[in-house]
Amino acid sequence: MDGLEKLKAIAAIRRLKARRVRCMDEKDWPGYAACHTPDAVSYTFQSQGWADKPITGARAIADSLKAILDGEIKKTTAHQIHEPEIDITSPTTARSIWPMEDMLWWEEDGVKKWRHGYGHYRQTYEKVGGEWLIKSRALTRIRVDDGAGDQVDVMTARGGSIAEALAKAR
């Protein structure tokens, strides 16, 4: 694989990851599943103290996430992915580490709740039928801030909006 082909592969993987995150935040579960190989493996929930065993299969991965984010208690999410480290390991395989940040908001028993997480996605990829897909993934979290009520503003650490904080400072 020459340099240009590697750059094309990296661009395709970056686009795939962006699509996966968009599909998750928009609750497009068929689109989300389509980002994975049929036999993909997810270790995402282990870092959150959930079941030990990985989830296998594109549809099973999408269904498990749907149950958490779009089930009985609906969660609004916003995922941000940052500059990745992507290694092309062969013409049909690759691996990556993506720094990430996510926000989740929901209401439970009449109480507003939120979560702000920071960590890394570690993924492997396989090129199938000319298309790069996610083969395995794991989320490791380095910090999680949970709260109830109005979300704490991470810019001011005082709560409320940045505009309110600026108005108080004047």
N, CA and C atoms as an extended XYZ file, in Angstrom:
510
Properties=species:S:1:pos:R:3:atomname:S:1:resname:S:1:resid:I:1 pbc="F F F"
N         0.859       -1.173        0.000 N   MET     1
C         0.000        0.000        0.000 CA  MET     1
C         0.909        1.240        0.000 C   MET     1
N         0.763        2.078       -1.024 N   ASP     2
C         1.617        3.273       -1.096 CA  ASP     2
C         1.039        4.390       -0.215 C   ASP     2
N         1.784        5.481       -0.113 N   GLY     3
C         1.393        6.587        0.751 CA  GLY     3
C         0.023        7.163        0.427 C   GLY     3
N        -0.282        7.327       -0.859 N   LEU     4
C        -1.581        7.879       -1.251 CA  LEU     4
C        -2.718        6.947       -0.833 C   LEU     4
N        -2.538        5.647       -1.036 N   GLU     5
C        -3.566        4.680       -0.643 CA  GLU     5
C        -3.779        4.703        0.875 C   GLU     5
N        -2.697        4.864        1.642 N   LYS     6
C        -2.832        4.953        3.102 CA  LYS     6
C        -3.612        6.205        3.490 C   LYS     6
N        -3.331        7.324        2.831 N   LEU     7
C        -4.066        8.551        3.131 CA  LEU     7
C        -5.548        8.418        2.793 C   LEU     7
N        -5.855        7.738        1.690 N   LYS     8
C        -7.258        7.500        1.327 CA  LYS     8
C        -7.941        6.627        2.378 C   LYS     8
N        -7.231        5.613        2.858 N   ALA     9
C        -7.790        4.734        3.887 CA  ALA     9
C        -8.050        5.521        5.177 C   ALA     9
N        -7.098        6.349        5.570 N   ILE    10
C        -7.264        7.161        6.781 CA  ILE    10
C        -8.458        8.096        6.633 C   ILE    10
N        -8.606        8.721        5.480 N   ALA    11
C        -9.753        9.614        5.242 CA  ALA    11
C       -11.072        8.844        5.327 C   ALA    11
N       -11.100        7.646        4.777 N   ALA    12
C       -12.325        6.836        4.816 CA  ALA    12
C       -12.659        6.423        6.252 C   ALA    12
N       -11.656        6.096        7.042 N   ILE    13
C       -11.881        5.707        8.439 CA  ILE    13
C       -12.362        6.905        9.255 C   ILE    13
N       -11.797        8.072        9.004 N   ARG    14
C       -12.251        9.281        9.700 CA  ARG    14
C       -13.728        9.555        9.381 C   ARG    14
N       -14.092        9.406        8.127 N   ARG    15
C       -15.489        9.621        7.707 CA  ARG    15
C       -16.411        8.581        8.360 C   ARG    15
N       -15.960        7.337        8.407 N   LEU    16
C       -16.733        6.267        9.052 CA  LEU    16
C       -16.989        6.607       10.518 C   LEU    16
N       -15.964        7.040       11.220 N   LYS    17
C       -16.110        7.364       12.644 CA  LYS    17
C       -17.070        8.537       12.828 C   LYS    17
N       -16.965        9.544       11.993 N   ALA    18
C       -17.892       10.680       12.072 CA  ALA    18
C       -19.334       10.220       11.836 C   ALA    18
N       -19.536        9.328       10.873 N   ARG    19
C       -20.881        8.811       10.591 CA  ARG    19
C       -21.418        8.018       11.785 C   ARG    19
N       -20.568        7.190       12.396 N   ARG    20
C       -20.977        6.395       13.553 CA  ARG    20
C       -21.460        7.304       14.682 C   ARG    20
N       -20.707        8.362       14.982 N   VAL    21
C       -21.070        9.277       16.057 CA  VAL    21
C       -22.351       10.030       15.723 C   VAL    21
N       -22.478       10.480       14.482 N   ARG    22
C       -23.701       11.189       14.075 CA  ARG    22
C       -24.916       10.274       14.193 C   ARG    22
N       -24.777        9.042       13.714 N   CYS    23
C       -25.899        8.098       13.797 CA  CYS    23
C       -26.300        7.841       15.245 C   CYS    23
N       -25.323        7.758       16.143 N   MET    24
C       -25.626        7.545       17.557 CA  MET    24
C       -26.396        8.743       18.123 C   MET    24
N       -25.909        9.951       17.891 N   ASP    25
C       -26.561       11.138       18.438 CA  ASP    25
C       -27.936       11.382       17.819 C   ASP    25
N       -28.104       11.007       16.554 N   GLU    26
C       -29.407       11.184       15.885 CA  GLU    26
C       -30.331        9.992       16.086 C   GLU    26
N       -29.867        8.973       16.790 N   LYS    27
C       -30.647        7.754       17.061 CA  LYS    27
C       -31.041        7.034       15.769 C   LYS    27
N       -30.121        7.011       14.809 N   ASP    28
C       -30.300        6.298       13.541 CA  ASP    28
C       -29.668        4.914       13.725 C   ASP    28
N       -30.424        3.992       14.291 N   TRP    29
C       -29.864        2.688       14.664 CA  TRP    29
C       -29.509        1.817       13.474 C   TRP    29
N       -30.280        1.789       12.366 N   PRO    30
C       -29.820        1.031       11.193 CA  PRO    30
C       -28.513        1.612       10.619 C   PRO    30
N       -28.414        2.953       10.573 N   GLY    31
C       -27.188        3.588       10.099 CA  GLY    31
C       -26.019        3.280       11.007 C   GLY    31
N       -26.271        3.258       12.310 N   TYR    32
C       -25.234        2.936       13.287 CA  TYR    32
C       -24.724        1.506       13.080 C   TYR    32
N       -25.643        0.567       12.953 N   ALA    33
C       -25.256       -0.837       12.741 CA  ALA    33
C       -24.446       -0.986       11.451 C   ALA    33
N       -24.803       -0.222       10.419 N   ALA    34
C       -24.122       -0.321        9.124 CA  ALA    34
C       -22.661        0.139        9.177 C   ALA    34
N       -22.261        0.780       10.254 N   CYS    35
C       -20.866        1.212       10.412 CA  CYS    35
C       -19.962        0.076       10.879 C   CYS    35
N       -20.532       -1.069       11.211 N   HIS    36
C       -19.793       -2.185       11.796 CA  HIS    36
C       -19.816       -3.420       10.887 C   HIS    36
N       -18.788       -4.250       11.019 N   THR    37
C       -18.807       -5.536       10.326 CA  THR    37
C       -19.900       -6.393       10.965 C   THR    37
N       -20.437       -7.366       10.228 N   PRO    38
C       -21.495       -8.202       10.806 CA  PRO    38
C       -21.056       -8.908       12.102 C   PRO    38
N       -19.764       -9.202       12.226 N   ASP    39
C       -19.260       -9.913       13.408 CA  ASP    39
C       -18.489       -8.998       14.364 C   ASP    39
N       -18.744       -7.710       14.295 N   ALA    40
C       -18.039       -6.737       15.150 CA  ALA    40
C       -18.208       -7.088       16.623 C   ALA    40
N       -17.226       -6.671       17.419 N   VAL    41
C       -17.253       -6.916       18.858 CA  VAL    41
C       -17.107       -5.581       19.578 C   VAL    41
N       -17.980       -5.354       20.576 N   SER    42
C       -17.938       -4.126       21.360 CA  SER    42
C       -17.640       -4.446       22.818 C   SER    42
N       -16.650       -3.751       23.346 N   TYR    43
C       -16.301       -3.844       24.766 CA  TYR    43
C       -16.657       -2.542       25.474 C   TYR    43
N       -17.471       -1.727       24.884 N   THR    44
C       -17.756       -0.377       25.355 CA  THR    44
C       -18.243       -0.327       26.791 C   THR    44
N       -19.139       -1.180       27.177 N   PHE    45
C       -19.799       -1.023       28.460 CA  PHE    45
C       -19.022       -1.610       29.622 C   PHE    45
N       -17.960       -2.348       29.367 N   GLN    46
C       -17.169       -2.912       30.456 CA  GLN    46
C       -16.550       -1.828       31.313 C   GLN    46
N       -16.116       -0.723       30.707 N   SER    47
C       -15.466        0.346       31.475 CA  SER    47
C       -16.458        1.042       32.398 C   SER    47
N       -17.750        0.779       32.213 N   GLN    48
C       -18.764        1.413       33.051 CA  GLN    48
C       -19.298        0.444       34.103 C   GLN    48
N       -18.593       -0.673       34.299 N   GLY    49
C       -18.987       -1.629       35.315 CA  GLY    49
C       -20.145       -2.524       34.902 C   GLY    49
N       -20.449       -2.584       33.623 N   TRP    50
C       -21.540       -3.421       33.168 CA  TRP    50
C       -21.031       -4.820       32.897 C   TRP    50
N       -21.845       -5.606       32.252 N   ALA    51
C       -21.549       -7.016       32.011 CA  ALA    51
C       -20.142       -7.216       31.462 C   ALA    51
N       -19.541       -8.275       31.931 N   ASP    52
C       -18.178       -8.637       31.552 CA  ASP    52
C       -18.038       -8.999       30.088 C   ASP    52
N       -19.044       -9.663       29.560 N   LYS    53
C       -18.868      -10.197       28.218 CA  LYS    53
C       -19.130       -9.147       27.141 C   LYS    53
N       -18.348       -9.221       26.082 N   PRO    54
C       -18.531       -8.262       24.988 CA  PRO    54
C       -19.835       -8.520       24.234 C   PRO    54
N       -20.252       -7.520       23.509 N   ILE    55
C       -21.431       -7.647       22.652 CA  ILE    55
C       -20.920       -7.918       21.247 C   ILE    55
N       -21.470       -8.949       20.599 N   THR    56
C       -20.990       -9.366       19.283 CA  THR    56
C       -22.099       -9.222       18.243 C   THR    56
N       -21.730       -8.633       17.106 N   GLY    57
C       -22.650       -8.477       15.989 CA  GLY    57
C       -23.102       -7.040       15.840 C   GLY    57
N       -23.095       -6.555       14.610 N   ALA    58
C       -23.448       -5.162       14.340 CA  ALA    58
C       -24.833       -4.811       14.868 C   ALA    58
N       -25.780       -5.670       14.607 N   ARG    59
C       -27.150       -5.385       15.050 CA  ARG    59
C       -27.274       -5.446       16.572 C   ARG    59
N       -26.614       -6.420       17.187 N   ALA    60
C       -26.662       -6.537       18.655 CA  ALA    60
C       -26.024       -5.319       19.321 C   ALA    60
N       -24.947       -4.811       18.735 N   ILE    61
C       -24.291       -3.616       19.275 CA  ILE    61
C       -25.243       -2.429       19.183 C   ILE    61
N       -25.862       -2.248       18.028 N   ALA    62
C       -26.808       -1.141       17.847 CA  ALA    62
C       -28.008       -1.293       18.781 C   ALA    62
N       -28.539       -2.510       18.905 N   ASP    63
C       -29.700       -2.737       19.775 CA  ASP    63
C       -29.373       -2.462       21.237 C   ASP    63
N       -28.171       -2.826       21.686 N   SER    64
C       -27.808       -2.590       23.081 CA  SER    64
C       -27.696       -1.092       23.361 C   SER    64
N       -27.124       -0.355       22.419 N   LEU    65
C       -27.009        1.093       22.589 CA  LEU    65
C       -28.384        1.755       22.522 C   LEU    65
N       -29.229        1.263       21.630 N   LYS    66
C       -30.590        1.791       21.519 CA  LYS    66
C       -31.340        1.609       22.837 C   LYS    66
N       -31.181        0.461       23.476 N   ALA    67
C       -31.866        0.210       24.748 CA  ALA    67
C       -31.414        1.192       25.826 C   ALA    67
N       -30.150        1.578       25.800 N   ILE    68
C       -29.613        2.493       26.810 CA  ILE    68
C       -29.993        3.946       26.522 C   ILE    68
N       -29.875        4.352       25.259 N   LEU    69
C       -30.063        5.766       24.920 CA  LEU    69
C       -31.470        6.117       24.451 C   LEU    69
N       -32.185        5.131       23.930 N   ASP    70
C       -33.472        5.416       23.297 CA  ASP    70
C       -34.560        4.489       23.824 C   ASP    70
N       -34.322        3.927       25.016 N   GLY    71
C       -35.259        2.990       25.623 CA  GLY    71
C       -36.308        3.708       26.445 C   GLY    71
N       -36.614        3.144       27.600 N   GLU    72
C       -37.638        3.708       28.473 CA  GLU    72
C       -37.295        5.134       28.910 C   GLU    72
N       -36.043        5.362       29.248 N   ILE    73
C       -35.584        6.711       29.615 CA  ILE    73
C       -34.764        7.241       28.443 C   ILE    73
N       -35.322        8.184       27.717 N   LYS    74
C       -34.673        8.753       26.533 CA  LYS    74
C       -33.543        9.687       26.952 C   LYS    74
N       -32.396        9.529       26.307 N   LYS    75
C       -31.247       10.383       26.588 CA  LYS    75
C       -30.874       11.160       25.336 C   LYS    75
N       -30.666       12.450       25.500 N   THR    76
C       -30.100       13.280       24.438 CA  THR    76
C       -28.592       13.183       24.592 C   THR    76
N       -27.894       12.992       23.476 N   THR    77
C       -26.442       12.849       23.540 CA  THR    77
C       -25.751       13.789       22.565 C   THR    77
N       -24.535       14.143       22.901 N   ALA    78
C       -23.663       14.901       22.011 CA  ALA    78
C       -22.259       14.331       22.186 C   ALA    78
N       -21.771       13.664       21.167 N   HIS    79
C       -20.442       13.054       21.200 CA  HIS    79
C       -19.481       13.872       20.350 C   HIS    79
N       -18.328       14.132       20.890 N   GLN    80
C       -17.266       14.818       20.168 CA  GLN    80
C       -16.073       13.877       20.080 C   GLN    80
N       -15.543       13.733       18.884 N   ILE    81
C       -14.330       12.950       18.698 CA  ILE    81
C       -13.243       13.909       18.252 C   ILE    81
N       -12.041       13.641       18.702 N   HIS    82
C       -10.942       14.563       18.444 CA  HIS    82
C        -9.899       13.890       17.560 C   HIS    82
N        -8.790       14.530       17.358 N   GLU    83
C        -7.764       14.065       16.409 CA  GLU    83
C        -7.304       12.642       16.743 C   GLU    83
N        -7.470       11.718       15.795 N   PRO    84
C        -7.148       10.314       16.070 CA  PRO    84
C        -5.696        9.947       15.749 C   PRO    84
N        -5.311        8.824       16.303 N   GLU    85
C        -4.099        8.129       15.879 CA  GLU    85
C        -4.599        6.932       15.069 C   GLU    85
N        -4.324        6.911       13.785 N   ILE    86
C        -4.789        5.820       12.921 CA  ILE    86
C        -3.578        5.140       12.306 C   ILE    86
N        -3.513        3.816       12.455 N   ASP    87
C        -2.460        3.010       11.839 CA  ASP    87
C        -3.096        2.058       10.841 C   ASP    87
N        -2.634        2.114        9.601 N   ILE    88
C        -3.070        1.152        8.584 CA  ILE    88
C        -2.135       -0.046        8.737 C   ILE    88
N        -2.689       -1.180        9.147 N   THR    89
C        -1.864       -2.350        9.451 CA  THR    89
C        -1.734       -3.315        8.279 C   THR    89
N        -2.595       -3.179        7.295 N   SER    90
C        -2.527       -3.963        6.055 CA  SER    90
C        -3.463       -3.288        5.057 C   SER    90
N        -3.510       -3.748        3.824 N   PRO    91
C        -4.459       -3.139        2.868 CA  PRO    91
C        -5.930       -3.274        3.273 C   PRO    91
N        -6.224       -4.192        4.208 N   THR    92
C        -7.624       -4.403        4.612 CA  THR    92
C        -7.857       -4.302        6.119 C   THR    92
N        -6.856       -3.880        6.893 N   THR    93
C        -7.041       -3.750        8.341 CA  THR    93
C        -6.383       -2.472        8.849 C   THR    93
N        -6.927       -1.973        9.957 N   ALA    94
C        -6.387       -0.760       10.572 CA  ALA    94
C        -6.781       -0.751       12.044 C   ALA    94
N        -6.139        0.146       12.800 N   ARG    95
C        -6.498        0.340       14.212 CA  ARG    95
C        -6.367        1.829       14.528 C   ARG    95
N        -7.078        2.243       15.595 N   SER    96
C        -7.053        3.666       15.942 CA  SER    96
C        -7.304        3.883       17.424 C   SER    96
N        -6.922        5.069       17.863 N   ILE    97
C        -7.284        5.582       19.184 CA  ILE    97
C        -7.824        6.995       18.950 C   ILE    97
N        -9.040        7.235       19.421 N   TRP    98
C        -9.706        8.530       19.250 CA  TRP    98
C        -9.983        9.143       20.616 C   TRP    98
N        -9.394       10.272       20.960 N   PRO    99
C        -9.835       10.976       22.162 CA  PRO    99
C       -11.296       11.388       21.965 C   PRO    99
N       -12.073       11.315       23.043 N   MET   100
C       -13.497       11.628       22.920 CA  MET   100
C       -14.000       12.358       24.152 C   MET   100
N       -15.144       12.990       23.945 N   GLU   101
C       -15.870       13.646       25.025 CA  GLU   101
C       -17.344       13.474       24.696 C   GLU   101
N       -18.145       13.160       25.698 N   ASP   102
C       -19.576       13.036       25.432 CA  ASP   102
C       -20.388       13.671       26.551 C   ASP   102
N       -21.566       14.092       26.165 N   MET   103
C       -22.541       14.668       27.092 CA  MET   103
C       -23.846       13.907       26.914 C   MET   103
N       -24.480       13.585       28.019 N   LEU   104
C       -25.783       12.931       28.001 CA  LEU   104
C       -26.698       13.679       28.952 C   LEU   104
N       -27.952       13.885       28.527 N   TRP   105
C       -28.956       14.558       29.347 CA  TRP   105
C       -30.230       13.726       29.331 C   TRP   105
N       -30.889       13.614       30.474 N   TRP   106
C       -32.147       12.892       30.553 CA  TRP   106
C       -32.894       13.325       31.801 C   TRP   106
N       -34.134       12.873       31.891 N   GLU   107
C       -34.935       13.137       33.081 CA  GLU   107
C       -35.401       11.801       33.629 C   GLU   107
N       -35.250       11.651       34.949 N   GLU   108
C       -35.641       10.409       35.608 CA  GLU   108
C       -36.375       10.753       36.896 C   GLU   108
N       -37.596       10.241       37.027 N   ASP   109
C       -38.430       10.532       38.204 CA  ASP   109
C       -38.564       12.036       38.451 C   ASP   109
N       -38.714       12.792       37.364 N   GLY   110
C       -38.899       14.230       37.463 CA  GLY   110
C       -37.633       15.025       37.757 C   GLY   110
N       -36.483       14.362       37.770 N   VAL   111
C       -35.214       15.026       38.064 CA  VAL   111
C       -34.360       15.061       36.800 C   VAL   111
N       -33.874       16.252       36.451 N   LYS   112
C       -32.942       16.371       35.336 CA  LYS   112
C       -31.612       15.750       35.750 C   LYS   112
N       -31.034       14.952       34.869 N   LYS   113
C       -29.731       14.351       35.139 CA  LYS   113
C       -28.828       14.560       33.939 C   LYS   113
N       -27.524       14.484       34.174 N   TRP   114
C       -26.564       14.641       33.093 CA  TRP   114
C       -25.288       13.874       33.402 C   TRP   114
N       -24.557       13.581       32.344 N   ARG   115
C       -23.247       12.933       32.442 CA  ARG   115
C       -22.323       13.594       31.430 C   ARG   115
N       -21.101       13.887       31.860 N   HIS   116
C       -20.071       14.438       30.980 CA  HIS   116
C       -18.880       13.498       31.092 C   HIS   116
N       -18.557       12.821       29.994 N   GLY   117
C       -17.490       11.834       30.017 CA  GLY   117
C       -16.332       12.205       29.113 C   GLY   117
N       -15.179       11.706       29.493 N   TYR   118
C       -13.942       11.935       28.744 CA  TYR   118
C       -13.218       10.596       28.639 C   TYR   118
N       -12.604       10.338       27.509 N   GLY   119
C       -11.865        9.093       27.385 CA  GLY   119
C       -11.349        8.868       25.986 C   GLY   119
N       -11.245        7.586       25.630 N   HIS   120
C       -10.698        7.198       24.330 CA  HIS   120
C       -11.461        6.005       23.769 C   HIS   120
N       -11.733        6.073       22.475 N   TYR   121
C       -12.222        4.912       21.745 CA  TYR   121
C       -11.007        4.215       21.149 C   TYR   121
N       -10.908        2.922       21.349 N   ARG   122
C        -9.889        2.103       20.697 CA  ARG   122
C       -10.639        1.177       19.756 C   ARG   122
N       -10.288        1.253       18.469 N   GLN   123
C       -11.047        0.513       17.462 CA  GLN   123
C       -10.118       -0.196       16.487 C   GLN   123
N       -10.647       -1.275       15.925 N   THR   124
C        -9.999       -1.913       14.782 CA  THR   124
C       -10.995       -1.867       13.631 C   THR   124
N       -10.465       -1.970       12.423 N   TYR   125
C       -11.277       -1.835       11.217 CA  TYR   125
C       -10.922       -2.939       10.240 C   TYR   125
N       -11.888       -3.232        9.389 N   GLU   126
C       -11.672       -4.188        8.308 CA  GLU   126
C       -12.308       -3.609        7.048 C   GLU   126
N       -11.617       -3.753        5.944 N   LYS   127
C       -12.163       -3.307        4.665 CA  LYS   127
C       -12.927       -4.478        4.065 C   LYS   127
N       -14.233       -4.285        3.913 N   VAL   128
C       -15.123       -5.341        3.435 CA  VAL   128
C       -15.842       -4.825        2.195 C   VAL   128
N       -15.692       -5.527        1.073 N   GLY   129
C       -16.364       -5.094       -0.152 CA  GLY   129
C       -15.982       -3.686       -0.558 C   GLY   129
N       -14.742       -3.301       -0.307 N   GLY   130
C       -14.252       -1.981       -0.674 CA  GLY   130
C       -14.599       -0.876        0.310 C   GLY   130
N       -15.249       -1.217        1.435 N   GLU   131
C       -15.672       -0.215        2.423 CA  GLU   131
C       -15.047       -0.524        3.784 C   GLU   131
N       -14.496        0.499        4.437 N   TRP   132
C       -13.954        0.341        5.779 CA  TRP   132
C       -15.097        0.292        6.789 C   TRP   132
N       -15.043       -0.698        7.697 N   LEU   133
C       -16.051       -0.863        8.745 CA  LEU   133
C       -15.361       -1.108       10.084 C   LEU   133
N       -16.060       -0.850       11.157 N   ILE   134
C       -15.525       -1.091       12.497 CA  ILE   134
C       -15.618       -2.576       12.807 C   ILE   134
N       -14.496       -3.170       13.189 N   LYS   135
C       -14.416       -4.593       13.513 CA  LYS   135
C       -14.514       -4.817       15.026 C   LYS   135
N       -13.879       -3.939       15.801 N   SER   136
C       -13.979       -4.024       17.256 CA  SER   136
C       -13.825       -2.635       17.840 C   SER   136
N       -14.382       -2.469       19.040 N   ARG   137
C       -14.261       -1.170       19.686 CA  ARG   137
C       -14.354       -1.332       21.193 C   ARG   137
N       -13.654       -0.439       21.863 N   ALA   138
C       -13.711       -0.375       23.318 CA  ALA   138
C       -13.648        1.094       23.709 C   ALA   138
N       -14.403        1.445       24.710 N   LEU   139
C       -14.372        2.798       25.246 CA  LEU   139
C       -13.724        2.720       26.620 C   LEU   139
N       -12.662        3.459       26.802 N   THR   140
C       -12.065        3.589       28.132 CA  THR   140
C       -12.292        5.021       28.581 C   THR   140
N       -12.806        5.162       29.764 N   ARG   141
C       -13.096        6.491       30.294 CA  ARG   141
C       -12.013        6.884       31.290 C   ARG   141
N       -11.570        8.135       31.183 N   ILE   142
C       -10.583        8.635       32.137 CA  ILE   142
C       -11.232        9.531       33.185 C   ILE   142
N       -12.435        9.995       32.880 N   ARG   143
C       -13.180       10.793       33.848 CA  ARG   143
C       -14.647       10.796       33.455 C   ARG   143
N       -15.519       10.749       34.459 N   VAL   144
C       -16.955       10.876       34.245 CA  VAL   144
C       -17.500       11.780       35.343 C   VAL   144
N       -18.184       12.838       34.948 N   ASP   145
C       -18.856       13.725       35.893 CA  ASP   145
C       -20.354       13.508       35.731 C   ASP   145
N       -21.032       13.103       36.811 N   ASP   146
C       -22.472       12.903       36.809 CA  ASP   146
C       -23.109       13.959       37.689 C   ASP   146
N       -24.311       14.370       37.318 N   GLY   147
C       -24.988       15.348       38.147 CA  GLY   147
C       -26.488       15.290       37.996 C   GLY   147
N       -27.146       15.965       38.907 N   ALA   148
C       -28.598       16.105       38.869 CA  ALA   148
C       -28.911       17.594       38.899 C   ALA   148
N       -30.036       17.954       38.304 N   GLY   149
C       -30.396       19.362       38.214 CA  GLY   149
C       -29.763       19.957       36.971 C   GLY   149
N       -29.609       21.277       36.992 N   ASP   150
C       -29.001       21.922       35.841 CA  ASP   150
C       -27.544       21.496       35.736 C   ASP   150
N       -27.124       21.330       34.529 N   GLN   151
C       -25.755       20.887       34.273 CA  GLN   151
C       -24.747       21.944       34.696 C   GLN   151
N       -23.686       21.519       35.329 N   VAL   152
C       -22.599       22.426       35.675 CA  VAL   152
C       -21.912       22.854       34.392 C   VAL   152
N       -21.672       24.140       34.255 N   ASP   153
C       -20.985       24.678       33.086 CA  ASP   153
C       -19.496       24.396       33.239 C   ASP   153
N       -18.948       23.596       32.351 N   VAL   154
C       -17.546       23.203       32.479 CA  VAL   154
C       -16.597       24.373       32.294 C   VAL   154
N       -17.062       25.446       31.681 N   MET   155
C       -16.193       26.610       31.482 CA  MET   155
C       -16.079       27.447       32.750 C   MET   155
N       -17.112       27.460       33.579 N   THR   156
C       -17.087       28.312       34.769 CA  THR   156
C       -17.090       27.516       36.063 C   THR   156
N       -17.485       26.244       35.991 N   ALA   157
C       -17.606       25.366       37.162 CA  ALA   157
C       -18.541       25.948       38.221 C   ALA   157
N       -19.444       26.824       37.800 N   ARG   158
C       -20.395       27.440       38.733 CA  ARG   158
C       -21.839       27.077       38.404 C   ARG   158
N       -22.060       26.439       37.315 N   GLY   159
C       -23.430       26.175       36.891 CA  GLY   159
C       -23.961       27.338       36.080 C   GLY   159
N       -25.085       27.131       35.443 N   GLY   160
C       -25.666       28.183       34.620 CA  GLY   160
C       -24.932       28.318       33.302 C   GLY   160
N       -25.231       29.362       32.602 N   SER   161
C       -24.640       29.549       31.283 CA  SER   161
C       -23.389       30.404       31.362 C   SER   161
N       -22.605       30.366       30.330 N   ILE   162
C       -21.420       31.217       30.239 CA  ILE   162
C       -21.856       32.686       30.244 C   ILE   162
N       -22.961       33.000       29.568 N   ALA   163
C       -23.454       34.372       29.532 CA  ALA   163
C       -23.796       34.858       30.933 C   ALA   163
N       -24.431       33.978       31.761 N   GLU   164
C       -24.737       34.372       33.140 CA  GLU   164
C       -23.461       34.610       33.946 C   GLU   164
N       -22.472       33.771       33.758 N   ALA   165
C       -21.198       33.930       34.469 CA  ALA   165
C       -20.517       35.237       34.075 C   ALA   165
N       -20.567       35.551       32.800 N   LEU   166
C       -19.956       36.814       32.347 CA  LEU   166
C       -20.711       38.010       32.901 C   LEU   166
N       -22.043       37.916       32.955 N   ALA   167
C       -22.829       39.022       33.486 CA  ALA   167
C       -22.521       39.246       34.968 C   ALA   167
N       -22.328       38.164       35.714 N   LYS   168
C       -21.989       38.274       37.134 CA  LYS   168
C       -20.612       38.880       37.317 C   LYS   168
N       -19.713       38.625       36.400 N   ALA   169
C       -18.338       39.117       36.516 CA  ALA   169
C       -18.238       40.614       36.242 C   ALA   169
N       -19.225       41.180       35.584 N   ARG   170
C       -19.179       42.622       35.223 CA  ARG   170
C       -19.473       43.475       36.372 C   ARG   170
